[in-house]
Structure formats: structure tokens, C-alpha cells
Amino acid sequence: MDNNKSSSPTYPYNTAPPSSTNNQPYTSTLNFGSVSTYPPPPYPQYIHYHPPLYTTQHSGHLNYHYPPESALRPHQNNIPLDYSNYPSPSHVIGPSPYIFHAYHPPQISSSSLFLQQQGSFKFGSYQSPLERQPSQGHNQSPSLQHQDSLSSVSSSAASSLSSVNSSVANSDHCKNEPSSIDDHLSNVHLYDNHTPAPALASVPNVTATYHLGPRAVVTNYNVQGTIYGHPNSSFSKSEASSVVQFESSSEPTHSRTSSGELQNNWGMQVMPFMPSKKVLLLHGNLDIWVCEARNLPNLDMFHKTIGDMFNKMGTKIDGNLGNMTSDPYVSITVAGAVIGRTYVINNNENPVWMQHFNVPVAHYAAEVQFLVKDNDMVGSQLIGTVAVPVDHIYGGGKIEGFFPILNNGKPCKAGAVLRLSIQYYPMDQLSFYHHGVGAGPEYYGVPGTYFPLRMGGSVTLYQDAHVPDGCLPNLKLDNGMQHVHGKCWHDIFDAICQARRLIYITGWSVWHKVRLVRDDDSVESSSLGELLKSKSQEGVRVLLLVWDDPTSRSILGYKTDGVMQTHDEETRRFFKHSSVQVLLCPRVAGKRHSWAKQREVGVIYTHHQKTVIVDADAGNNRRKIIAFVGGLDLCDGRYDTPEHPIFRTLQTVHSDDYHNPTYTGSTTGCPREPWHDLHCKIDGPAAYDVLTNFEERWLKASKPQGIRKSKKYDDSLLRIERMAEILGIAETSSTSSSTDPDNWHVQILRSIDSNSVKGFPKDPKEATMKNLVCGKNVLIDMSIHTAYVKAIRAAQHFIYIENQYFIGSSYNWSQYNDVGANNLIPMEIALKICEKIRAHQRFAAYIVIPMWPEGDPTGAATQRILFWQHKTMQMMYETIYKCLVEVGLEDAFSPQDYLNFFCLGNREADEGENENAGAANTPQALSRKYRRFMIYVHSKGMIVDDEYVTLGSANINQRSLEGTRDTEIAMGAYQPHHTWARKQSSPGGQIYRYRMSLWAEHLGVVDDYFTRPESLECVRRVRSMGEANWKQFASDEVTEMRGHLLKYPVEVDRRGKVKNLPGFEQFPDVGGDIIGSFLAIQENLTI
């Protein structure tokens, strides 16, 4: 088993904290010489950038700019894109997804009380729905010098106003006399009317409770224009602009009392929002600024009490003790899921963050909550909340201003306010997602990520550790060339043998005894350990960075294997007296985290990346860097072929490599656990980003600590920029031709935080420039999740997923929706299907998962994972059914016409008398008798529309995608000559053949239906084959199986209810409830 028998239910997204003079956890920038990260700068708005030129060396910092999104008409099911309608690159664009930046446009003027701001569309007509140009500029950081006393909103939902006499801060020191509401309303002029937010046809039965927040003030709201020739449902021309104008004879003035409370001499405050329980679907992006808070209460009462005691005693102590106060930060939540979080500012009751968030949302919610908290060593305390009703932002207008911070419906302190702005951009306005994954000649990958899209090079895609010759059918590419089925471990073996300068390996597990080549007599069958020792003796720098399992020990002769059996201590001992350097790297939390958090991270989470980086021949006596990335660890139990034998190879290729953790006790005569995985080789500039990841992690892990302070690892990494024979990244890029039809564009993605790498900046402003997410006391790269969401939203035809786990979007579960599995992937897939149903277009999603998580299927952790998995499935199918009802298609189609789950299994016929069968009713005996077992799906990959592939080490669950749990690495890639947009038809490149090859492995045939996976005929064909294979697998009659793809053994009715398959409440032979059970166990272990 791998990383997951899956700290808080948090899910931070991209943030943009500029530098601040307040006390912060990030105060300086570190420079680590040759270690470069190549992060792009943020994605500035309203600027068109030309393609980047790779003209620097590997160690240099590159500035990567992205062009604006193009505004292509989304193609229908069988209608290609028309490139002739590409817009001019000079047009302006709106917010790009996931982007945050440190640029602050001109401040809002405070010279006038006439509050007028453009709505979502300034112009009457436009080409792109992202051509939004507010009068003050998009993503503008609100000025710190505007009318402090006024909360302003540009919103279609705010249709009435009330005002009362008091300051924004509810100051007790306000000197103005009260004025009547009528007096203020007499100065308010409303022009035209605007409609409230449209109600959805079907929303979940959710009861929402509101905290009172300030009533928005409506400003200018112009809503004209169409999207691709059709009226925008949220911004139709019938919704005329509305303006609220406040007339006053005097300017507001402000001052602070000696206690720091805000004084406002204007004498006017906007009333709170009226309570509302309207639940609406937020699907798009939220653009948020968390600016500052004022007059926060001091919750650090321990230090305050001690300070008061010493003051009464007249004792002079360190003045810092008297200054101890709250350490505030803000969490932003939607439907209970945290979507953003500011950094912590220590000892400050008037913190200034000026932090920007542009985050994806796919939530049914009644409000967006801003939770102001005080950070403590043992956790955090809630100071108060600002709640913004969703129906006030649903129309697309901006809400901004000061808002009172409430606790239990009352101000947490007189004058306590939070300054923020929030604006919602629905999916139909985000053209970046409308045209496929690789749309346009200037497509630049996933924006807002640490590593940019690298253009050029090649990618080899692998299925399983080894594919023997003739094992799979021959498939031809568009250019008539034969698709080559890669031999992953054989290629890794060759790459290691041919390395001359460096071999760097990362792994969750690396076992020195594993044999990479097992079917070639011409190759010496040495173990991985012996091979690496031999290369090190030749002068090659060999470095191994392996996760240190905290349950394995080797101290003074006392040895324990560890719960996960990763062989970490065994591998370390093997290389102890060699020149191979092995670092066992524990997963640790930062020093600023609470003790409980540090224990959780160290015990539960892992380093899960799997990479091999070597130098290779580049011709002309030069060398280059290539990298292997994916789901395969170099350890026992991983070697397998597409046949996935369970008994036949026990005495041959698997004689010394038996692995099956399902059974407890003796495994004599039991089937091995077949292993299916995905992997790839990257040859090109993106391989240098994989090298950068290794360098950053090695420098962090090798930092001398404790008893290791006498050891120095600083000279372990080669300075390749000083080695003339090794090509730099710019030279590697220049060797690729953009006209080569086999050319690839590749982007490296990660889930990792600043506790696991050295080189992340400590200044939040600089972190913003590298597209890092700012969490509480940590910086995060969570670009894997960003890439998944972007690819799903851009999908136009189908999605094919293979993953070891599939758990997420718990905020929309019918039960246990606060468990914290808040990644968006399941909900995004369901909403993508709903989008296509409403458009009356075909779309299909195929998801392949293991029959059960690795280990004992009756165990508490496994049952809990299956329980969460069932909740995820149920949520998706119910969402699809409600959409079918909404459009009146519930009788014509069922949810399984769009979404299906599968697993893999195999069965081998008897080849003679089975002496070990026996009659005992144990899992071992039953497995021997019925000669069947699941094929463990360890893959972590997704294919979209046959034009985009992402694969790596990350599972689809919270611990792999959050960025602060397991460390992960992946790649996203496509061939620019093989996209729907380029070919105006179904692509026929290597990604297409890779999927067809996988389906041939799983189904045992190649069918013409498979070329159109979105079609209803293909969906029903594959599902019927899966159902037939399940019946064969579950039958008491032992027969040889040709296909391995099984319909996942649950029943989904036409209303989307997921139930036990009649007669199969438990897994055959081994037991365990198929839909799981809710057993008491640490939740963060299982999500």
C-alpha cells in the first residue's frame, strides 16, 4: 500500500500577500545559488504577452508571461473549432483562474462621495466574455485612503438600502448627533431597476444560518452584452444599470482614539444584510481581497494577565510581554470548506494583509464567510465572522468596504471591522475554460503555477512496469507511425546504466533488492542496489531521497520493518559503506505549527513523490537531463505486465517478489496482488524542473539538525550549470522544432509546502511572484489540484481517470459534509456533465479505481475509505440526476449514461490439482479455491478529450491534493499538433493511442466504439462489458478471463441512488462491506 489510509478540514487556494511592515512569519528572501525554480510571475491583467523565449541557463530565474485567453466559440459535439475567428491579441481580459498577484493598480479616489463603479461589462458588445474592464481596473487592491466609513457594493442582488447614524467601526467615541434614516434616504437616488439573482431549478435542501453583515450599497452596474451571440443569463440587457448616489455636504473625516478605536465624524453607517437562506450554486471563480482589520479584541489573555500582574507589582520586565496580543489571520469558507487563508500577523489588533485570492468554487452555499481567528500554539480561537450572502454577489457585482466582525450575532468588540472586497465570476464568463484543454496556437498551459509550461521535447507514456513484445495490439498514429508500447522499468534500467554524471532518485519506497529487468537473458539480472553501487564507483553522483517511515527503526541492533513495509532502514543499511548517499527524509511540519499539528504531520503524512533523474546522451559529446515521473516506486510488488497474472508467475518472475497485504497470516499458495500503474519519461526542458524539485527537497532534507549537525551534505548536489558538457534548459528548448508533429508541451505540477523544500521565499510578496499559496505559517504549491480543475472545466467530450483513490467534494455530501475532503474534483466532474446535459451535448466520464484500498478490506481504515468513496459517488450521481430532472430528460437517460465507475480483476483457470485449496472458510482458502483476485489500481492519471494527459504520484483525495499533507509531483502534457482545436476533429496522437492501449489491456479487445468515448453507444458498450466481466469474476465457476475491466460492484438506480449490488454486499472471498462502514478512526488518515 502507498500513502493513503488518509489537518484540519482546510483547503487553501491561491493567495497574494504583499509585503507588510507588520510582524509576519515570512520576512526575508533566501538565495541558494544554483538552485533555480523557474517560476513564472503572476498573470497581470489587461496586458498581452508574447510567447516566452527560453534564453537563460538552468540556474537562472526566468520571467514567464502568458497571453490572454482566446475567445473561441465552444464547439458542439461533432463541430470543430473555427480558427478563423480568433480574436485580436490586443483585447483586454478579465481575471485568469487561480491567479494572484502583488501589483496594486491606482488607488480609489477619496475626493468624491459619488460612488460609481462599472459593472461586469463596460461595453455594449465584445468578443470574449472575459473582456471586463471596471472603471478602476480589475483585481484592483482597494485603497487604504478611501471613505473608511462606507461599505460599498456593486451587486445586482442588493435592491434596497437602509442607513443609520453611527460609524463604520461602531465607535463609542462618535461625536455626531444621530440623524434619521429618512434624512439619508432623501439623498439616495436609484436609477432603473435590477433583478435579483436568478434562482436555480434544483438546489439541495440546505438550511443556512446567517450572521448579520452590513447591507451593501449599490453602485453603478452596467450589464450589457452577449456571450457568443447569446444573451448571458446573468447579465442580460434587460438588467439595466443602477446607480446609488450619496450626496453629503461634508467629507467624512476619521481619527483614532488612544485605544486605537476608529473615530468617524461622518455619522453614517450602512445597515447589516437581512438574514437570507437562499442557497445558490457558485460555480466559477471568486475574486477576493482581504485588506485589513481594525480594533480586534485581545484574545491572548494569558500574556495580558501576566503583564497586568507584574504592572500592579511595579515590576519592570521585558516590554514585549505587555505588547502580547492577538495573532490574527482570516479564513475564507464556502459551505464549510476553506477556500483561502491569509498569513498570520503576530501581536497586532489592527493587522493589514492586503492579500488577494482568485479561487475556483463549485459549491452550493448561502453565504461566503470570513472567519477572523487568533493563532495560538495549541490551535486557534475564533474572534468573529463576516458573512456575505451569496445572493448579493450572484449577479457578478463587487462588494467592498468595512464590515463589522460579529460573534454569535453581536460585535466581537466595539469598532471591530474587517475590510474586504469580493466579486463572483460564473463559468459562462470565463472563456479560459470554454475551448478545450489545448485550444489555440498560443495556449500556455495551467496559469498561476510554480513551474511554467515548457515547450518542446518528448514524452514516453508507460502502462505497468513492463509490456512484453506482442502483449498488446498494434496501434497506428495519425502520421501512420506505429504506437510503441514503452517498457518502463527496462527504460529506467537503461537510463541508469548510461548515466555518466548523476542519478537522483526520490521515492515513497526504494528497495535495493528489486530487479528491474526480468525477461531479457542478455541483460545481467543485478538488483537495483548493486547497479547503483556500480555506477557510484564509476564516479556517477548517486543520491537517494526516501521517505523515513516513523514506524520503522534500526537502533543498536533493534530493527522493526515498519507498518508500511517500505524497506527504508534496510535500504539505508545496504548503502551505508558505499559512495551512494541515502537520505531518509521524515515528513515534518514547521516549527511555528502547534504540537498536535507537528505530531499529525510526522505520523500520518508521507513523502510520496516517485522520480528518477539522470543525465543522458544529447549528441555531439554533450549530455542532457531526462526524468521519469509517475506512480511506480522502485520496490517490491510493482513489477507487472498487462496480463496481470495472479498464480502463474509465483515460481518464476515473482518468485522473490511476492506482495499481497490483503491477508493476515500465512499466504502460502495465495494469489499475488497484481499491480496496475502509469508512468512516463520526460525528455526536454520540463525534465529540468523535475531536477529543481529534487534539489529543493534535498537541500531541505540535508539541513544539519540534531545529532546530524556534524554531517555536511551541501556538496552532494552537482552544480550542473558549471558543467559545460551538460545542456542548459535554454539549449534543450532550442533543440525542439515547433513544426515537429511529435513535439510535446509539458508542465511540472506539485503538492508540497515550504516545510519540505528549501528555496521558497519568506516574504509573502515574493511568494506571490512564484505563484505560491499562503497558508497559516506555511507556503504551498498545490498546482496538481489547480491543473485537475482547469482540465476538467476545459473538457469538451470526455474524461478518463485511473486513480488509487477517489474521494472529494465532501462539502456537498448529504452526510458528514464537514469531514474536510474539500478538493473540487468530483464536484467539477459532476458539474461538467450537468453543463453538457443542459446544452444537449454528449459527455462521458470513466473512472477506474481499485476494488478496495490496499490492505485488509475488513479493517477499520479500509472500511472508512470505502465509506467516503461511496459518499463521493452518491453525491455525483445525485447531482447528475437533478440536472436530468431540471431539463426533463430523466426518463430518456440515466446518470450512468454519463458517469461510470470501474475496477479491475483477474481470474485464472486451474492448471492441475490445487493441493492448497482446502475447505477452510478463510480468505486464503477461498482465494485459492476460486482463483481470483483484484488487480490493484495504483495509477494516478487522467486523460481529457484524447488531447491532454496528466499523471504522477498524486491520488484524488485530500492528502494528495491539499499541498500541506503528502508531497506529490506530476506532469500535465499535450501535443500541440494533436488537439481538437488544431485538427478540428478527434486527435489521433500519442495520448489517444495511450488511452486505446489502456482500454485494450483492460477490455481485451479494440472496438470502433472506443474511438468515440463520449458517445452513448460507447458508454453503454463499455458498461455492458464491465458488467459481464463482473459476473464472470463473481461466479462460482472458475474460468479464464480475457478482459479485466469490471463494473464497480454497486447498483446505481435511475434516480442516482448508490446501493449494494443484490447478492454482493461484501467483496468475494476476502469480505468487507463494499460501500464501507463508518468506523471510528482518525479522519485525516482516510481522506
PyMOL commands that set and color helices and strands:
alter all, ss='L'
color gray80, all
select helices_A, chain A and resi 83-85+181-185+301-312+319-322+390-392+427-429+431-433+488-498+528-537+568-574+595-604+686-701+706-710+720-722+729-734+764-769+783-794+810-812+825-838+860-886+895-897+923-930+958-961+980-983+990-1003+1008-1011+1016-1034+1083-1085
alter helices_A, ss='H'
color red, helices_A
select strands_A, chain A and resi 15-16+152-153+163-164+188-190+226-227+230-231+244-246+254-256+262-264+269-270+280-294+328-334+337-341+352-365+367-376+379-389+398-404+406-407+410-411+417-426+453-455+458-463+502-507+541-547+553-555+558-560+581-585+611-619+622-630+675-676+678-683+745-753+773-775+778-782+798-803+844-848+899-907+932-934+936-937+940-944+948-952+968-974+1045-1047+1050-1052+1058-1060
alter strands_A, ss='S'
color yellow, strands_A
deselect
rebuild
show_as cartoon
